[in-house]
């Protein structure tokens, strides 16, 4: 599980071009640390990102379990990224309100149930 603060730090890293690889179509692979540990023993998160607009975590895996996405996964996530980036902000707010997406704050509330 990744904490709220780690997710926010991952977004900051994206904004500052740290520990991130551009995969195309608004999709990025970002190294993310585990709570209390460094990035070398952490996770790789797949993130749909548009500067100053949206950051959506769509997939994550432990670095020791998997090195990279395979070609089929990469095609899938690029298509997903394009689709997500075509949704307007108002629709995202509506989808979040309906529980289709969880904001970081909503995720924390959900986890505490």
C-alpha positions in Angstrom: 0.0 0.0 0.0 1.2 3.5 -0.8 0.5 6.3 1.6 -1.1 9.5 0.6 2.1 11.4 1.2 4.0 9.0 -1.1 1.5 9.5 -3.9 1.7 13.2 -3.5 5.6 13.0 -3.6 5.3 10.9 -6.7 3.3 13.6 -8.4 5.8 16.2 -7.3 8.6 14.1 -8.8 6.6 14.0 -12.1 6.3 17.8 -12.1 10.1 18.1 -11.4 11.0 15.4 -14.0 12.6 13.1 -11.3 12.5 9.3 -11.4 10.1 9.3 -14.3 10.1 7.8 -17.8 7.9 9.1 -20.5 6.1 6.2 -22.2 4.1 8.3 -24.7 0.4 9.4 -24.9 0.5 11.2 -21.5 1.7 8.0 -19.8 4.6 7.8 -17.4 6.4 5.2 -15.4 7.5 6.7 -12.1 9.7 5.1 -9.5 7.9 5.4 -6.1 9.4 4.6 -2.7 7.9 2.3 -0.1 7.0 3.9 3.2 10.2 4.2 5.2 12.4 2.9 2.3 14.1 4.3 -0.8 13.1 4.1 -4.4 15.5 1.2 -5.2 13.4 -1.2 -3.2 10.1 0.4 -4.1 7.4 0.4 -6.7 6.9 1.4 -10.3 3.7 3.3 -10.8 2.1 3.9 -14.1 0.6 7.4 -14.2 -1.5 9.3 -16.6 -0.3 12.9 -16.3 -1.0 16.3 -17.8 0.9 19.1 -16.2 -1.2 21.4 -14.0 -4.4 19.4 -14.9 -4.5 15.8 -13.9 -2.6 12.9 -12.4 -4.2 9.5 -12.4 -2.5 6.4 -10.9 -3.6 3.5 -13.1 -1.2 0.7 -12.2 1.6 -0.2 -9.8 3.9 -3.1 -9.2 6.8 -3.9 -7.0 10.2 -3.4 -8.6 11.3 -6.9 -7.5 8.2 -8.5 -9.1 8.4 -7.0 -12.6 10.9 -4.9 -14.5 8.7 -3.2 -17.1 5.4 -3.4 -18.9 5.3 -5.9 -21.8 4.2 -4.7 -25.3 0.6 -5.6 -24.9 0.4 -3.9 -21.5 2.0 -0.8 -22.9 -0.4 -0.6 -25.8 -3.4 -1.0 -23.4 -2.2 1.7 -21.0 -1.4 4.1 -23.8 -5.0 3.7 -25.1 -6.3 4.1 -21.6 -4.2 7.2 -21.1 -5.6 8.8 -24.3 -9.1 8.0 -23.3 -8.7 9.4 -19.8 -7.1 12.6 -21.0 -10.1 13.2 -23.3 -12.5 13.3 -20.3 -13.2 16.9 -19.3 -12.6 18.1 -15.7 -16.3 18.3 -14.9 -16.9 14.7 -15.9 -13.9 13.6 -13.7 -15.5 15.4 -10.8 -18.8 13.7 -11.5 -17.1 10.3 -11.8 -15.2 10.8 -8.6 -18.4 11.9 -6.8 -20.0 8.6 -8.1 -17.1 6.5 -6.8 -15.7 5.7 -10.3 -12.4 7.4 -9.4 -11.0 8.0 -5.9 -9.2 11.2 -5.2 -6.3 10.8 -2.8 -8.4 12.3 0.0 -11.3 10.0 -0.8 -9.0 7.1 -1.0 -7.9 7.8 2.6 -11.5 8.0 3.8 -12.3 4.7 2.0 -9.3 3.0 3.6 -10.4 4.1 7.0 -13.8 2.4 6.8 
